[in-house]
Amino acid sequence: MSGADFEKEFGLLFSRREETSERAPSSLKARLYSALIRKQQESGPLASLDESVALGHAICVFEKLVQIAPVGEKAKSPFFCQVCHARVLAEHLDSPPIFWPHCPYVAFKNS
């Protein structure tokens, strides 16, 4: 098989989508999200809440409280979900009882 044929065959193999209605559990999505954010923090601080909002990203109600608090920008850049009960519930339950808007863990439950 020539290199071009191999590339074409390889591309076809991975371009096929298997039809399935099965989705990853929301608890797995939540654990992956938390792990990715922790990994991202290793390279430096996360964007502050003010920067996130300025870029058009929505923030949850708890992050909004921190954003409007009279504290410096450094205090507005930690991963606030790390101490939120929504994260704990979402990482351990596939249908956690969390409902507030703009919470990424609620989005995982609904996807």
N, C-alpha and C positions, 0 to 999 in steps of 0.2 A: 504494500500500500504506500503510495507516495505521500509526501508531507502535506500536500494540499488536500488530498483525500482524507487523511487522518484528521486534519484541522476541521474539515467540513463535517465529518462523522462525529467528532468530539463536540462540535458546536450543536449539532442536531440532538445529540444525546442529552445535553443539559438545557436545551431550549424547550424540550417537551415538558408540559405542565400536567401533572397528574391531578385530575379532578377529585377533590376531596372536600368534604364539609367539616373535617376535623381541624380544630385550631389548637394552638398551644394554650395550656391553662393560664389564666390570668395571674396565678401565683408565680408561675415560672417567668412570665413577662416582668412582673414586679421585682423579682430577685435579680433578673438580668439588668434591669434599669438601674437598680441600686448599685450593683457591682460596676456597671459602666461609669456611673457618676463618681464613685469612689476612685476608680482608675483614672478618670479625668482629673480629679483633684490632685493626684500625685504629680502632675506636670505644672501645677500652679493653681492659684485661686480661681474659682468660678466667676463668671460675670456677676456683677452686683444686680440686685433686684431693679434698681433704677435703669441700668443698662438694658436688662432684659425687657422691661416694659417699653423703653424707648425704641427697641428693635421690633416691637409689635407682638411680643410674647405675653400671653396671659399668665397671671400668677394666682395662686390659691389664696383663700381668705387669710390664712395664717401668715403667708408671705407678705400679703398686703399690709397687715398690722406692723410687721417689721419695716416695710418700705416707708410707711408714713411716720414711723418713730423718729425722734430727733437723735439719731445715732450716726456715726461716720460710715463711709462707704465700705470700709473693711468689715464692719459688723453686718453688712447687708449681702455678703457673698458666700457664706457657708452653705452647705447642703442642708437646708432646714428640714427636709423630709427625713433626715437621719433620726431626728428626735420626735417625729410625728407618729401618732398612733395609727394613722391611715396606712403608713408604710408597713408597720408590723402586721396589721390585719390583712393587708393585701398580699404580703409575702407568705402568709400561712393559710389563707382561705381563698378558694376559687370564686366565691361570691361574697366579698366582704361588705359589711353594712356601712359603706361610706358613700356619700352622695353630693358633696359640695362641688361647685363648679371649678374648673381649671386645675383640678388635682390630677396629676398624671396617673396615679394609682386607680382613680375612678375610671379614667379612660381605658386602662387595661381591662378592667372588669367589663366594660361595654364593648370591647373589640373582640 
